[in-house]
Structures are given as C-alpha cells and as structure tokens.
C-alpha cells in the first residue's frame, strides 16, 4: 500500500473513493456532502460506524472525538469495509486535534495498514486487497495549517511501525510445521541482512557451552533443535542502550504435563514474544533511531517423547540457580531464564524488557486485550504503560509482593518453576523471572506478559482474527521517546 501526501484540496484530488471521518456526530461539517443520504441510511455517528455510499463513491466512518486511538480504529474499520469492493485508489483529508501534533495522522496511516492485513497463506484461493494507493490531503478538518515536513515524518513512522507489526503477525500466524526454531532464525537473518542489523545465531553446541541448560531441557524432546537469536542495531553515539528479550516457543504442547486438546489449539502463538522482538528490531532499524538496541529470542519447541524433561527434575540455569520442575507446561519462564542471563552477559543495558505469552493467569486477570507489566521499579513499568497508551495498546501494572514470592519456594532446589497456589499466577511468573535479573539490571527491567492481546480468535479494533503483533507499537514508541529524551 502506497501513501501520497499533498497540499491539494480534497475536492481536487482524483481517486476512486473518498473516506470521510465524521467527528462527534457532526453531519453539518463542510466535508460531509451527503447529510440527507446518511440520515436516510440511519447513520448514527457512533465510534467506528461506517456507511458506504456506492453511488457517491464515498465512505463515511465515525469517531467519538478526534484523537489517535479513535482515528486508528476508524481508518482500520473503513479499509476493511472496502476489502470486497473494486476500488483501487482512496483519498482522505487530515484530521487533527492540534495543529502541531501529528499523532492522529500517524494513527490514520497505522489504521489503514493494520486494517488491510490479511493472512491467507494457507488458502487455496487467495484474495488480493485491491486498494493500492491512498492520498492524504493536508486540508484539515478543523482548518488547521499543517507543517508538511512534520506530517511526512509522521506518515513514514506510522507506515514503518504498522508494516513491522504485520510482519510480526505473519510470523505468529505461521503454523508450527512451517515455523520452528531454525525458521525463526532464518527469518531473523534475512531481515537483518535487508535492514543492516547484526545477527548472531546460537545453535545447541554453543548453547551447551554457554550453560543454557534450562532452555536445552525444554527443547530436547523436539526434533527441531533450539536457537537463540541475537539481533543488534548499533548506531554511532547512541543516546541509550536497550535490551529486548522474547519468548519464542514455536509450539507448546505442554510437554509431559500435557495440555488438554482444546488448549493446544492456537499454541503456534506462543512465539508471539520472540516474534515481537524481531518486529521491533525491523521497525527501529528502518526508522534508524539513534539508540542502541539488542534483541534476543529464545526459539524452542516444547514437545513430548522419551527424552522429555520431567516433573521432579532439577535443572541448573545459566546463572547457577537450581530449579525444581513441578510442571513442564511452565516452560516459557525456563527459556526466558537462560536467555535473560545470556542477554545480560552480552550487553550492559540502560533498560531491559522481556516479552512473553507467559501465563493464562494474565488473561484471567486483565482480559484478552491488555498486557500485564511487572518489575521491581515503577520507572520502567510506567514508561511501558505510557508508550502503550500513545501507541493504542492496552497495558496495566501488576505489582509484585513478597508474600506471593514465598509460594515459589522449593524444599529441594533454589526455586520452583510454579507456585504452590493457583492464584496470582501472572505475578509469580514475573517474580520467577526476577531471579534471573542481575543486580545491575534489577531496577532497569520490566516484564511484559502479552498473553492476552497477542492472539485473539476474533477481530477487535485495528486487529484481525489471530495474531495482533502486540508489543511492537508500544515498544517502538518507548524507544522513540528514549531517542529524543537525551
């Protein structure tokens, strides 16, 4: 999808169809040319309501108020409504809530790209999205005078981040038979080559040398050998150094603590954290942010077999801590434990963030659409939540507490891989990971449980059925903020 930005008034632009955003049910605005038809059609002007007037080649979509969150979902809804039509070119005016703030324009572009996403890799008859070009006029809804250079930057950033999110969605949606650890490594290497990133892949021999025994234990019953991926964006004179770590379980059967059949469906999504890290690295390299970012992914498949690790095993993590295994389906935290240790060994960062579809307890606690943010210090957690709000993602804090941490106590090892209570499972999983954060990073780390929003089996907002690419937009916004702060 191509975007053109122009100062040409909207009425003078040639296109197959015009999209008009109606704010606060204002049918008397100058951009609304079909008030009588809209009223006849029963158009109420509620958020994301659409009305396609084919005879006029106009599509109206409503927002409750003009802001980036509303505009993003509105343009995503509008572009989806045109999916089955034959229109090829679109024009739209600009809609801002402040003349010097381009967030709504960026959100508009993100909505178009995210809403047009369609995963049809496994369809025998593939549908092609016909809209190829969208022209955005700088003629503005509230008659603000806009800076074309600032708007061009916003358009470019929005397109890069949205396309990186769709790139992430593709990885997550790909079936486990087609996307296993070696494939994730290959995807990373190819993307790194295209985007000028450094890429290092650790295979089993190197993983053993690095003493990453908990990760290797999870992987050993699979015919697909594990990989640890290290991507690096290293500009000159970086303003900060940030490490990202992702859980890349390309499939999770639960191991010997086997999941019920219904819960195994969608487990291709257990690589969402690692996929998000790859997508974030794609975005920040294309934006060429003046910040050093390292992305680490523990890519593993958790299967059953004669060589599977077992409940009652005691494993030794890379940092020397011993872990009593009481449930092999709590495997993601074992993969992250070693990957976090390796990441901290390789990079001394100003911040470290990990992403994982770690617990069903997070979904129970905060719902399908929200990420749970945990850590020892409020500053990195608050930074993630602020970035999520700016990017249109939902995130909330879950506070650690010392009483829940006691539930991870083991009588035979340093720590147990699950708690002894069924309650607070998202928090205890985060507190387990805390054991593998060194003293230098204790207050610089935040854990992001994306189990809720990463993969949902119905469309919501700008997100389709399946993978949402959760984490890409929020973390890219945070890295942009860090790039401009210093």
FIMARDO-122051 format. One line per field, with one value per residue (C-alpha): x, y, z; residue in one letter; residue number from 0. Coordinates in nm, 2 decimals. Layout:
% FIMARDO-122051
u <- [X ...]
v <- [Y ...]
w <- [Z ...]
residuo <- [A ...]
num <- [NUM ...]
END
This chain:
% FIMARDO-122051
u <- [0.00 0.14 0.07 0.09 0.08 -0.03 -0.14 -0.40 -0.75 -0.95 -1.21 -0.93 -0.78 -0.87 -0.94 -1.19 -1.34 -1.32 -1.32 -1.47 -1.43 -1.73 -1.64 -1.89 -2.18 -2.13 -2.32 -2.31 -1.93 -1.80 -1.65 -2.00 -2.17 -2.44 -2.62 -2.96 -2.84 -2.67 -2.98 -3.19 -2.95 -2.99 -2.63 -2.59 -2.23 -2.11 -1.74 -1.63 -1.97 -1.94 -2.17 -2.07 -2.25 -2.15 -2.34 -2.14 -1.81 -1.78 -1.74 -1.82 -1.67 -1.74 -1.52 -1.65 -1.37 -1.06 -0.77 -0.51 -0.68 -1.02 -0.88 -0.67 -0.96 -1.18 -0.95 -0.89 -1.26 -1.30 -1.04 -1.18 -1.52 -1.37 -1.20 -1.46 -1.50 -1.32 -1.19 -0.81 -0.74 -0.85 -0.84 -0.89 -0.84 -0.64 -0.80 -0.60 -0.67 -0.39 -0.21 0.13 0.06 0.08 -0.02 -0.36 -0.21 0.03 -0.26 -0.46 -0.18 -0.13 -0.50 -0.50 -0.20 -0.31 -0.68 -0.57 -0.39 -0.50 -0.33 -0.42 -0.11 -0.30 -0.60 -0.62 -0.79 -0.61 -0.79 -0.59 -0.65 -0.73 -0.66 -0.30 -0.28 -0.41 -0.37 -0.38 -0.46 -0.33 -0.66 -0.76 -1.09 -1.06 -0.89 -0.55 -0.25 -0.02 0.36 0.41 0.76 0.63 0.33 0.56 0.77 0.45 0.33 0.66 0.69 0.33 0.38 0.71 0.57 0.24 0.43 0.66 0.35 0.21 0.55 0.52 0.16 0.28 0.54 0.30 0.02 0.25 0.19 0.43 0.52 0.63 0.78 1.01 1.33 1.55 1.30 1.27 1.65 1.64 1.37 1.58 1.90 1.72 1.55 1.89 2.06 1.79 1.79 2.16 2.14 2.40 2.27 2.42 2.26 2.35 2.30 2.29 2.67 2.71 2.41 2.57 2.90 2.70 2.55 2.19 2.07 1.71 1.65 1.80 1.59 1.27 1.39 1.53 1.22 1.16 1.31 1.36 1.67 1.67 1.82 1.90 1.89 2.08 1.99 2.17 2.11 2.42 2.43 2.73 2.70 2.37 2.16 2.08 2.13 1.82 1.79 1.48 1.42 1.14 0.99 0.99 0.81 0.73 0.49 0.40 0.23 0.28 0.55 0.48 0.23 0.03 -0.22 -0.58 -0.66 -0.86 -0.57 -0.32 -0.51 -0.35 -0.02 0.16 0.10 0.34 0.62 0.45 0.71 1.00 0.82 0.75 1.12 1.21 0.94 1.06 1.41 1.28 1.10 1.37 1.63 1.41 1.35 1.72 1.67 1.98 1.96 2.15 1.90 1.97 1.70 1.74 1.50 1.49 1.34 1.24 0.97 0.82 0.72 0.68 0.89 1.13 1.39 1.14 1.23 1.01 0.82 1.05 1.37 1.60 1.76 2.06 2.01 2.29 2.33 2.38 2.04 1.87 1.50 1.27 1.03 0.68 0.50 0.66 0.40 0.56 0.84 0.85 1.00 1.27 1.36 1.35 1.56 1.86 1.80 1.78 2.10 2.28 2.15 2.28 2.61 2.64 2.50 2.51 2.19 2.02 1.69 1.59 1.24 1.11 0.80 0.62 0.28 0.37 0.06 -0.31 -0.34 -0.26 -0.56 -0.78 -0.66 -0.68 -0.86 -0.78 -0.68 -0.44 -0.07 0.04 0.35 0.57 0.91 1.09 1.09 0.80 1.00 1.04 0.69 0.54 0.74 0.59 0.24 0.28 0.42 0.13 -0.13 0.04 0.06 -0.30 -0.22 -0.36 -0.13 -0.15 0.07 0.06 0.26 0.50 0.45 0.67 0.40 0.33 0.70 0.71 0.49 0.78 0.99 1.13 1.24 1.49 1.62 1.67 1.33 1.03 0.91 0.55 0.40 0.21 -0.10 -0.34 -0.38 -0.16 0.00 0.10 0.28 0.45 0.58 0.72 0.88 1.03 1.20 1.32 1.56 1.74 1.79 2.13 2.19 2.29 1.96 1.72 1.56 1.61 1.39 1.02 0.85 0.56 0.31 0.13 -0.07 -0.40 -0.37 -0.11 -0.36 -0.74 -0.97 -1.19 -1.13 -1.11 -1.02 -0.75 -0.66 -0.77 -0.86 -0.54 -0.21 -0.21 0.16 0.12 0.42 0.56 0.39 0.42 0.79 0.88 0.71 0.91 1.23 1.14 1.08 1.42 1.58 1.45 1.49 1.87]
v <- [0.00 0.34 0.67 1.02 1.34 1.65 2.01 1.98 2.04 1.72 1.81 1.85 1.50 1.23 0.89 0.60 0.67 0.93 0.83 1.10 1.09 1.23 1.35 1.39 1.32 1.65 1.59 1.97 1.98 2.10 1.76 1.60 1.62 1.36 1.45 1.36 1.02 0.95 1.03 0.82 0.53 0.56 0.66 0.74 0.86 0.61 0.52 0.30 0.31 0.31 0.40 0.32 0.53 0.34 0.58 0.87 0.68 0.80 0.60 0.77 0.65 0.80 0.88 0.99 1.25 1.32 1.15 0.89 0.59 0.67 0.76 0.45 0.21 0.42 0.40 0.03 -0.03 0.18 0.00 -0.34 -0.22 -0.17 -0.51 -0.68 -0.38 -0.30 0.04 0.08 0.44 0.63 1.00 1.14 1.47 1.53 1.51 1.65 1.75 2.01 2.19 2.09 1.74 1.48 1.18 1.15 1.15 0.88 0.68 0.72 0.56 0.28 0.21 0.18 -0.06 -0.27 -0.29 -0.40 -0.70 -1.04 -1.37 -1.61 -1.81 -2.14 -2.05 -2.24 -1.93 -1.62 -1.29 -0.98 -0.65 -0.42 -0.07 0.02 0.39 0.63 1.01 1.22 1.59 1.84 2.01 1.97 1.90 2.20 2.41 2.40 2.49 2.19 2.15 1.92 1.80 1.71 1.53 1.34 1.22 1.10 0.92 0.75 0.64 0.52 0.31 0.16 0.06 -0.08 -0.28 -0.42 -0.52 -0.70 -0.87 -0.99 -1.11 -1.32 -1.50 -1.57 -1.69 -1.93 -2.29 -2.48 -2.72 -2.42 -2.21 -2.38 -2.25 -2.29 -2.10 -1.82 -1.79 -1.78 -1.51 -1.30 -1.34 -1.24 -0.94 -0.84 -0.86 -0.64 -0.38 -0.36 -0.53 -0.75 -1.11 -1.39 -1.73 -1.97 -2.34 -2.63 -2.68 -2.31 -2.32 -2.60 -2.41 -2.11 -2.34 -2.27 -2.60 -2.49 -2.38 -2.70 -2.92 -2.77 -2.83 -3.18 -3.38 -3.20 -3.30 -2.92 -2.80 -2.48 -2.15 -1.83 -1.53 -1.20 -0.90 -0.57 -0.21 -0.02 0.34 0.58 0.77 0.61 0.80 0.48 0.11 -0.11 -0.49 -0.67 -1.04 -1.25 -1.59 -1.78 -2.11 -2.21 -2.47 -2.56 -2.90 -2.86 -3.13 -3.43 -3.20 -3.23 -2.96 -3.06 -3.08 -2.76 -2.57 -2.69 -2.51 -2.17 -2.27 -2.15 -1.82 -1.90 -1.75 -1.40 -1.25 -1.35 -1.25 -0.91 -0.86 -0.94 -0.70 -0.42 -0.46 -0.43 -0.11 0.07 -0.02 0.12 0.44 0.45 0.55 0.69 0.43 0.10 -0.19 -0.56 -0.82 -1.17 -1.45 -1.80 -2.01 -2.35 -2.62 -2.79 -3.15 -3.49 -3.80 -4.04 -3.76 -3.50 -3.32 -3.43 -3.30 -3.37 -3.28 -3.02 -2.80 -2.57 -2.23 -2.03 -1.81 -2.13 -2.12 -2.46 -2.50 -2.77 -2.87 -2.94 -2.86 -2.89 -2.65 -2.37 -2.39 -2.03 -1.90 -2.16 -2.05 -1.68 -1.75 -1.86 -1.61 -1.32 -1.44 -1.46 -1.12 -0.95 -1.12 -0.99 -0.63 -0.39 -0.20 0.11 -0.08 -0.45 -0.55 -0.90 -1.00 -1.33 -1.50 -1.63 -1.70 -1.77 -1.60 -1.27 -1.32 -1.41 -1.11 -0.83 -0.98 -1.06 -0.72 -0.60 -0.67 -0.71 -0.51 -0.62 -0.54 -0.40 -0.03 0.19 0.40 0.13 0.00 0.35 0.41 0.10 0.19 0.55 0.42 0.16 0.44 0.65 0.36 0.25 -0.07 -0.16 -0.22 -0.22 -0.28 -0.59 -0.52 -0.78 -0.87 -1.06 -1.29 -1.43 -1.48 -1.73 -1.95 -2.03 -2.18 -2.52 -2.77 -2.94 -2.66 -2.28 -2.22 -2.40 -2.33 -2.29 -2.15 -2.36 -2.16 -2.13 -1.76 -1.47 -1.68 -1.39 -1.22 -1.53 -1.60 -1.25 -1.30 -1.62 -1.43 -1.17 -1.44 -1.42 -1.05 -0.95 -0.67 -0.42 -0.45 -0.51 -0.16 -0.13 -0.43 -0.47 -0.80 -0.77 -1.05 -1.03 -1.35 -1.15 -0.94 -1.14 -1.38 -1.35 -1.56 -1.27 -0.92 -0.63 -0.26 -0.25 -0.61 -0.92 -1.27 -1.43 -1.25 -0.88 -0.81 -0.70 -0.52 -0.38 -0.05 0.02 -0.07 0.13 0.43 0.38 0.36 0.67 0.85 0.74 0.85 1.21 1.24 1.28]
w <- [0.00 -0.11 0.06 -0.10 0.10 -0.08 -0.02 -0.29 -0.15 -0.11 -0.38 -0.64 -0.59 -0.83 -0.68 -0.69 -0.35 -0.07 0.30 0.53 0.91 1.10 1.45 1.73 1.50 1.31 0.99 0.91 0.86 0.52 0.44 0.47 0.13 0.18 0.50 0.37 0.25 0.58 0.77 0.54 0.59 0.97 1.03 1.40 1.41 1.68 1.70 1.40 1.24 0.86 0.58 0.22 -0.04 -0.35 -0.58 -0.44 -0.41 -0.05 0.27 0.60 0.93 1.27 1.57 1.91 1.91 1.71 1.87 1.77 1.93 1.77 1.43 1.42 1.47 1.24 0.94 1.01 1.01 0.69 0.49 0.60 0.47 0.13 0.12 -0.11 -0.34 -0.66 -0.55 -0.61 -0.50 -0.19 -0.09 0.26 0.43 0.75 1.09 1.39 1.74 1.75 1.46 1.58 1.69 1.41 1.63 1.47 1.11 1.21 1.37 1.05 0.84 1.10 1.09 0.71 0.71 1.01 0.89 0.54 0.69 0.56 0.64 0.35 0.32 0.37 0.15 -0.18 -0.33 -0.22 -0.21 -0.31 -0.15 -0.44 -0.28 -0.38 -0.32 -0.05 -0.10 0.22 0.17 0.42 0.40 0.76 0.93 1.18 0.92 1.10 0.89 0.89 0.85 0.56 0.68 1.02 0.86 0.62 0.91 1.09 0.78 0.73 1.10 1.10 0.79 0.91 1.25 1.11 0.85 1.12 1.32 1.02 0.97 1.33 1.27 0.98 1.19 1.47 1.24 1.05 1.16 1.38 1.10 0.89 1.16 1.41 1.58 1.27 1.06 1.32 1.30 0.92 0.92 1.16 0.95 0.63 0.79 0.95 0.61 0.45 0.73 0.81 1.15 1.31 1.37 1.57 1.60 1.88 1.80 2.05 2.07 2.16 2.39 2.59 2.60 2.74 3.01 2.90 3.03 3.12 2.77 2.63 2.86 2.73 2.37 2.40 2.31 1.99 1.65 1.59 1.76 1.96 1.86 2.05 1.82 1.89 1.67 1.72 1.60 1.68 1.56 1.64 1.96 2.08 2.33 2.53 2.52 2.55 2.55 2.44 2.52 2.37 2.44 2.11 2.18 1.82 1.96 2.31 2.37 2.75 2.75 2.98 3.17 2.85 2.77 2.71 2.34 2.33 2.49 2.23 1.95 1.89 2.06 1.74 1.91 2.19 1.98 2.00 2.24 2.02 1.71 1.86 1.93 1.57 1.45 1.68 1.56 1.20 1.29 1.48 1.21 0.93 1.14 1.21 1.57 1.75 2.02 2.06 2.07 2.12 2.06 2.20 2.12 2.28 2.00 2.12 2.07 2.37 2.28 2.44 2.40 2.57 2.61 2.75 3.07 3.36 3.66 3.96 3.76 3.90 3.63 3.66 3.49 3.33 3.64 3.86 4.03 4.06 3.96 4.07 3.79 3.90 3.57 3.23 3.08 3.28 3.02 2.88 3.20 3.18 2.83 2.93 3.24 3.04 2.76 3.01 3.17 2.83 2.73 3.04 3.00 2.64 2.69 2.99 2.91 3.05 3.02 2.97 2.86 2.81 2.61 2.65 2.62 2.96 3.16 3.12 3.46 3.29 3.06 3.36 3.55 3.29 2.99 2.63 2.52 2.78 2.86 3.22 3.31 3.61 3.76 4.06 3.98 3.88 3.63 3.35 3.41 3.38 3.07 2.91 3.01 2.88 2.55 2.52 2.56 2.30 2.06 2.11 2.30 2.64 2.94 3.31 3.61 3.83 4.15 4.29 4.66 4.90 5.02 4.67 4.61 4.90 4.70 4.47 4.75 4.68 4.95 4.72 4.50 4.49 4.34 4.19 3.84 3.95 4.27 4.53 4.49 4.19 4.25 4.13 3.86 3.63 3.92 4.05 3.69 3.68 4.02 3.90 3.61 3.86 4.00 3.67 3.66 3.79 4.04 3.77 3.60 3.89 3.86 3.49 3.39 3.31 3.22 2.97 2.96 2.63 2.67 2.65 2.33 2.13 1.97 1.98 1.77 1.67 1.52 1.76 1.69 1.43 1.49 1.29 1.39 1.51 1.58 1.67 1.68 2.04 2.18 1.85 1.85 2.23 2.24 1.93 2.08 2.40 2.21 2.01 2.34 2.47 2.15 2.19 2.57 2.60]
residuo <- [X X X X X X X X X X X X X X X X X X X X X X X X X X X X X X X X X X X X X X X X X X X X X X X X X X X X X X X X X X X X X X X X X X X X X X X X X X X X X X X X X X X X X X X X X X X X X X X X X X X X X X X X X X X X X X X X X X X X X X X X X X X X X X X X X X X X X X X X X X X X X X X X X X X X X X X X X X X X X X X X X X X X X X X X X X X X X X X X X X X X X X X X X X X X X X X X X X X X X X X X X X X X X X X X X X X X X X X X X X X X X X X X X X X X X X X X X X X X X X X X X X X X X X X X X X X X X X X X X X X X X X X X X X X X X X X X X X X X X X X X X X X X X X X X X X X X X X X X X X X X X X X X X X X X X X X X X X X X X X X X X X X X X X X X X X X X X X X X X X X X X X X X X X X X X X X X X X X X X X X X X X X X X X X X X X X X X X X X X X X X X X X X X X X X X X X X X X X X X X X X X X X X X X X X X X X X X X X X X X X X X X X X X X X X X X X X X X X X X X X X X X X X X X X X X X X X X X X X X X X X X X X X X X X X X X X X X X X X X X X X X X X X X X]
num <- [0 1 2 3 4 5 6 7 8 9 10 11 12 13 14 15 16 17 18 19 20 21 22 23 24 25 26 27 28 29 30 31 32 33 34 35 36 37 38 39 40 41 42 43 44 45 46 47 48 49 50 51 52 53 54 55 56 57 58 59 60 61 62 63 64 65 66 67 68 69 70 71 72 73 74 75 76 77 78 79 80 81 82 83 84 85 86 87 88 89 90 91 92 93 94 95 96 97 98 99 100 101 102 103 104 105 106 107 108 109 110 111 112 113 114 115 116 117 118 119 120 121 122 123 124 125 126 127 128 129 130 131 132 133 134 135 136 137 138 139 140 141 142 143 144 145 146 147 148 149 150 151 152 153 154 155 156 157 158 159 160 161 162 163 164 165 166 167 168 169 170 171 172 173 174 175 176 177 178 179 180 181 182 183 184 185 186 187 188 189 190 191 192 193 194 195 196 197 198 199 200 201 202 203 204 205 206 207 208 209 210 211 212 213 214 215 216 217 218 219 220 221 222 223 224 225 226 227 228 229 230 231 232 233 234 235 236 237 238 239 240 241 242 243 244 245 246 247 248 249 250 251 252 253 254 255 256 257 258 259 260 261 262 263 264 265 266 267 268 269 270 271 272 273 274 275 276 277 278 279 280 281 282 283 284 285 286 287 288 289 290 291 292 293 294 295 296 297 298 299 300 301 302 303 304 305 306 307 308 309 310 311 312 313 314 315 316 317 318 319 320 321 322 323 324 325 326 327 328 329 330 331 332 333 334 335 336 337 338 339 340 341 342 343 344 345 346 347 348 349 350 351 352 353 354 355 356 357 358 359 360 361 362 363 364 365 366 367 368 369 370 371 372 373 374 375 376 377 378 379 380 381 382 383 384 385 386 387 388 389 390 391 392 393 394 395 396 397 398 399 400 401 402 403 404 405 406 407 408 409 410 411 412 413 414 415 416 417 418 419 420 421 422 423 424 425 426 427 428 429 430 431 432 433 434 435 436 437 438 439 440 441 442 443 444 445 446 447 448 449 450 451 452 453 454 455 456 457 458 459 460 461 462 463 464 465 466 467 468 469 470 471 472 473 474 475 476 477 478 479 480 481 482 483 484 485]
END
